[in-house]
């Protein structure tokens, strides 16, 4: 198939345990934004991040384009409790 780029979403980095399989590919792991669960906290453990990076993967923590737009409008917003 000629695949070179693999992008996966992983909040915890559990995919890091499988990143060995993707050695030689351009593996990008998208984690949740820092502080999503609680201020200044990352859901992905440093250990899992290190495994991914050791196997040649890249880790990006970001929010999706419209993710923060709806947050203030929701009834359950953490911001307004």
TIVO-2410 file (N, C-alpha, C; in nm, 3 decimals):
# residues 81
REC num residu      c1      c2      c3 atome chaine
REC   1      X   0.081  -0.119   0.000     N      A
REC   1      X   0.000   0.000   0.000    CA      A
REC   1      X   0.086   0.126   0.000     C      A
REC   2      X   0.206   0.120   0.041     N      A
REC   2      X   0.292   0.236   0.040    CA      A
REC   2      X   0.269   0.334   0.154     C      A
REC   3      X   0.213   0.287   0.264     N      A
REC   3      X   0.190   0.376   0.378    CA      A
REC   3      X   0.322   0.421   0.439     C      A
REC   4      X   0.333   0.549   0.467     N      A
REC   4      X   0.451   0.603   0.532    CA      A
REC   4      X   0.416   0.677   0.659     C      A
REC   5      X   0.296   0.733   0.663     N      A
REC   5      X   0.252   0.815   0.776    CA      A
REC   5      X   0.138   0.746   0.848     C      A
REC   6      X   0.149   0.738   0.981     N      A
REC   6      X   0.044   0.679   1.063    CA      A
REC   6      X   0.014   0.778   1.175     C      A
REC   7      X  -0.113   0.816   1.185     N      A
REC   7      X  -0.156   0.909   1.289    CA      A
REC   7      X  -0.259   0.837   1.375     C      A
REC   8      X  -0.237   0.836   1.506     N      A
REC   8      X  -0.332   0.774   1.598    CA      A
REC   8      X  -0.361   0.869   1.713     C      A
REC   9      X  -0.480   0.859   1.768     N      A
REC   9      X  -0.518   0.936   1.885    CA      A
REC   9      X  -0.501   0.847   2.007     C      A
REC  10      X  -0.442   0.903   2.113     N      A
REC  10      X  -0.423   0.825   2.234    CA      A
REC  10      X  -0.409   0.919   2.353     C      A
REC  11      X  -0.509   0.921   2.439     N      A
REC  11      X  -0.503   1.008   2.556    CA      A
REC  11      X  -0.394   0.965   2.653     C      A
REC  12      X  -0.385   0.835   2.676     N      A
REC  12      X  -0.294   0.783   2.778    CA      A
REC  12      X  -0.158   0.742   2.725     C      A
REC  13      X  -0.146   0.729   2.593     N      A
REC  13      X  -0.021   0.684   2.535    CA      A
REC  13      X  -0.008   0.533   2.537     C      A
REC  14      X  -0.117   0.463   2.565     N      A
REC  14      X  -0.113   0.317   2.569    CA      A
REC  14      X  -0.064   0.260   2.437     C      A
REC  15      X  -0.088   0.333   2.328     N      A
REC  15      X  -0.040   0.291   2.196    CA      A
REC  15      X   0.113   0.280   2.194     C      A
REC  16      X   0.177   0.344   2.289     N      A
REC  16      X   0.323   0.336   2.299    CA      A
REC  16      X   0.372   0.193   2.309     C      A
REC  17      X   0.293   0.110   2.370     N      A
REC  17      X   0.329  -0.029   2.383    CA      A
REC  17      X   0.328  -0.099   2.247     C      A
REC  18      X   0.253  -0.045   2.151     N      A
REC  18      X   0.247  -0.103   2.017    CA      A
REC  18      X   0.334  -0.027   1.917     C      A
REC  19      X   0.400   0.081   1.961     N      A
REC  19      X   0.477   0.164   1.868    CA      A
REC  19      X   0.596   0.089   1.809     C      A
REC  20      X   0.637  -0.018   1.871     N      A
REC  20      X   0.745  -0.103   1.818    CA      A
REC  20      X   0.708  -0.152   1.677     C      A
REC  21      X   0.580  -0.182   1.657     N      A
REC  21      X   0.531  -0.231   1.528    CA      A
REC  21      X   0.549  -0.126   1.419     C      A
REC  22      X   0.541   0.001   1.457     N      A
REC  22      X   0.543   0.110   1.359    CA      A
REC  22      X   0.682   0.170   1.339     C      A
REC  23      X   0.786   0.104   1.387     N      A
REC  23      X   0.922   0.153   1.362    CA      A
REC  23      X   0.945   0.161   1.211     C      A
REC  24      X   1.007   0.271   1.167     N      A
REC  24      X   1.031   0.289   1.025    CA      A
REC  24      X   0.922   0.370   0.955     C      A
REC  25      X   0.810   0.390   1.024     N      A
REC  25      X   0.702   0.473   0.972    CA      A
REC  25      X   0.707   0.609   1.041     C      A
REC  26      X   0.641   0.707   0.984     N      A
REC  26      X   0.627   0.836   1.048    CA      A
REC  26      X   0.504   0.828   1.139     C      A
REC  27      X   0.525   0.785   1.264     N      A
REC  27      X   0.417   0.768   1.361    CA      A
REC  27      X   0.396   0.897   1.438     C      A
REC  28      X   0.274   0.947   1.435     N      A
REC  28      X   0.238   1.065   1.512    CA      A
REC  28      X   0.124   1.026   1.604     C      A
REC  29      X   0.143   1.050   1.734     N      A
REC  29      X   0.043   1.018   1.835    CA      A
REC  29      X  -0.014   1.149   1.887     C      A
REC  30      X  -0.146   1.167   1.872     N      A
REC  30      X  -0.213   1.286   1.919    CA      A
REC  30      X  -0.274   1.261   2.056     C      A
REC  31      X  -0.225   1.332   2.155     N      A
REC  31      X  -0.278   1.320   2.290    CA      A
REC  31      X  -0.376   1.433   2.318     C      A
REC  32      X  -0.443   1.425   2.431     N      A
REC  32      X  -0.536   1.532   2.469    CA      A
REC  32      X  -0.457   1.655   2.513     C      A
REC  33      X  -0.525   1.767   2.514     N      A
REC  33      X  -0.463   1.892   2.555    CA      A
REC  33      X  -0.424   1.883   2.704     C      A
REC  34      X  -0.311   1.941   2.738     N      A
REC  34      X  -0.266   1.943   2.877    CA      A
REC  34      X  -0.367   2.024   2.958     C      A
REC  35      X  -0.409   1.971   3.073     N      A
REC  35      X  -0.504   2.039   3.159    CA      A
REC  35      X  -0.649   2.004   3.131     C      A
REC  36      X  -0.674   1.911   3.041     N      A
REC  36      X  -0.812   1.875   3.008    CA      A
REC  36      X  -0.882   1.812   3.128     C      A
REC  37      X  -0.814   1.721   3.197     N      A
REC  37      X  -0.876   1.653   3.311    CA      A
REC  37      X  -0.866   1.736   3.438     C      A
REC  38      X  -0.752   1.800   3.457     N      A
REC  38      X  -0.732   1.891   3.570    CA      A
REC  38      X  -0.614   1.981   3.535     C      A
REC  39      X  -0.606   2.098   3.596     N      A
REC  39      X  -0.502   2.195   3.559    CA      A
REC  39      X  -0.361   2.135   3.562     C      A
REC  40      X  -0.285   2.168   3.459     N      A
REC  40      X  -0.143   2.131   3.448    CA      A
REC  40      X  -0.118   1.981   3.451     C      A
REC  41      X  -0.217   1.901   3.418     N      A
REC  41      X  -0.200   1.755   3.418    CA      A
REC  41      X  -0.213   1.699   3.277     C      A
REC  42      X  -0.123   1.608   3.245     N      A
REC  42      X  -0.125   1.536   3.118    CA      A
REC  42      X  -0.182   1.398   3.142     C      A
REC  43      X  -0.271   1.352   3.055     N      A
REC  43      X  -0.327   1.217   3.070    CA      A
REC  43      X  -0.223   1.111   3.033     C      A
REC  44      X  -0.130   1.147   2.944     N      A
REC  44      X  -0.029   1.052   2.897    CA      A
REC  44      X   0.088   1.047   2.996     C      A
REC  45      X   0.122   0.928   3.039     N      A
REC  45      X   0.234   0.915   3.132    CA      A
REC  45      X   0.366   0.942   3.060     C      A
REC  46      X   0.462   0.992   3.133     N      A
REC  46      X   0.594   1.018   3.077    CA      A
REC  46      X   0.656   0.887   3.028     C      A
REC  47      X   0.630   0.779   3.098     N      A
REC  47      X   0.682   0.648   3.058    CA      A
REC  47      X   0.630   0.609   2.919     C      A
REC  48      X   0.499   0.623   2.895     N      A
REC  48      X   0.443   0.589   2.764    CA      A
REC  48      X   0.495   0.682   2.655     C      A
REC  49      X   0.507   0.810   2.687     N      A
REC  49      X   0.561   0.906   2.589    CA      A
REC  49      X   0.704   0.866   2.550     C      A
REC  50      X   0.784   0.830   2.650     N      A
REC  50      X   0.922   0.791   2.623    CA      A
REC  50      X   0.931   0.666   2.534     C      A
REC  51      X   0.840   0.572   2.555     N      A
REC  51      X   0.838   0.450   2.472    CA      A
REC  51      X   0.809   0.487   2.328     C      A
REC  52      X   0.709   0.573   2.307     N      A
REC  52      X   0.672   0.615   2.172    CA      A
REC  52      X   0.790   0.684   2.104     C      A
REC  53      X   0.853   0.778   2.175     N      A
REC  53      X   0.964   0.853   2.118    CA      A
REC  53      X   1.087   0.765   2.095     C      A
REC  54      X   1.111   0.670   2.185     N      A
REC  54      X   1.224   0.578   2.168    CA      A
REC  54      X   1.208   0.495   2.041     C      A
REC  55      X   1.083   0.466   2.006     N      A
REC  55      X   1.055   0.388   1.885    CA      A
REC  55      X   1.040   0.476   1.761     C      A
REC  56      X   1.075   0.604   1.773     N      A
REC  56      X   1.075   0.692   1.657    CA      A
REC  56      X   0.947   0.770   1.635     C      A
REC  57      X   0.849   0.755   1.724     N      A
REC  57      X   0.723   0.827   1.710    CA      A
REC  57      X   0.732   0.970   1.763     C      A
REC  58      X   0.636   1.050   1.723     N      A
REC  58      X   0.627   1.188   1.771    CA      A
REC  58      X   0.496   1.202   1.847     C      A
REC  59      X   0.498   1.281   1.955     N      A
REC  59      X   0.379   1.302   2.036    CA      A
REC  59      X   0.340   1.449   2.029     C      A
REC  60      X   0.214   1.473   2.003     N      A
REC  60      X   0.161   1.609   1.998    CA      A
REC  60      X   0.042   1.617   2.094     C      A
REC  61      X   0.042   1.717   2.181     N      A
REC  61      X  -0.072   1.741   2.269    CA      A
REC  61      X  -0.141   1.868   2.221     C      A
REC  62      X  -0.264   1.854   2.175     N      A
REC  62      X  -0.336   1.969   2.122    CA      A
REC  62      X  -0.486   1.947   2.135     C      A
REC  63      X  -0.557   2.056   2.124     N      A
REC  63      X  -0.703   2.050   2.123    CA      A
REC  63      X  -0.749   2.057   1.978     C      A
REC  64      X  -0.857   1.987   1.945     N      A
REC  64      X  -0.904   1.995   1.808    CA      A
REC  64      X  -0.967   2.133   1.782     C      A
REC  65      X  -0.977   2.168   1.659     N      A
REC  65      X  -1.014   2.303   1.617    CA      A
REC  65      X  -1.134   2.362   1.689     C      A
REC  66      X  -1.241   2.285   1.704     N      A
REC  66      X  -1.362   2.340   1.762    CA      A
REC  66      X  -1.385   2.296   1.906     C      A
REC  67      X  -1.291   2.226   1.962     N      A
REC  67      X  -1.307   2.171   2.096    CA      A
REC  67      X  -1.330   2.274   2.204     C      A
REC  68      X  -1.261   2.383   2.200     N      A
REC  68      X  -1.275   2.484   2.305    CA      A
REC  68      X  -1.388   2.582   2.278     C      A
REC  69      X  -1.440   2.586   2.157     N      A
REC  69      X  -1.549   2.678   2.127    CA      A
REC  69      X  -1.677   2.641   2.201     C      A
REC  70      X  -1.704   2.513   2.212     N      A
REC  70      X  -1.828   2.468   2.275    CA      A
REC  70      X  -1.817   2.465   2.427     C      A
REC  71      X  -1.699   2.457   2.480     N      A
REC  71      X  -1.680   2.440   2.625    CA      A
REC  71      X  -1.757   2.543   2.708     C      A
REC  72      X  -1.745   2.672   2.682     N      A
REC  72      X  -1.817   2.769   2.766    CA      A
REC  72      X  -1.968   2.763   2.749     C      A
REC  73      X  -2.015   2.702   2.643     N      A
REC  73      X  -2.159   2.698   2.617    CA      A
REC  73      X  -2.228   2.578   2.678     C      A
REC  74      X  -2.151   2.483   2.726     N      A
REC  74      X  -2.213   2.362   2.780    CA      A
REC  74      X  -2.253   2.381   2.925     C      A
REC  75      X  -2.360   2.316   2.960     N      A
REC  75      X  -2.412   2.324   3.097    CA      A
REC  75      X  -2.314   2.267   3.199     C      A
REC  76      X  -2.239   2.167   3.158     N      A
REC  76      X  -2.148   2.098   3.250    CA      A
REC  76      X  -2.008   2.152   3.246     C      A
REC  77      X  -1.988   2.269   3.194     N      A
REC  77      X  -1.856   2.326   3.182    CA      A
REC  77      X  -1.788   2.335   3.319     C      A
REC  78      X  -1.667   2.283   3.327     N      A
REC  78      X  -1.590   2.287   3.453    CA      A
REC  78      X  -1.561   2.431   3.492     C      A
REC  79      X  -1.552   2.517   3.393     N      A
REC  79      X  -1.515   2.656   3.414    CA      A
REC  79      X  -1.616   2.732   3.501     C      A
REC  80      X  -1.743   2.696   3.490     N      A
REC  80      X  -1.847   2.773   3.553    CA      A
REC  80      X  -1.911   2.705   3.674     C      A
REC  81      X  -1.843   2.612   3.733     N      A
REC  81      X  -1.897   2.542   3.852    CA      A
REC  81      X  -1.845   2.606   3.978     C      A
***
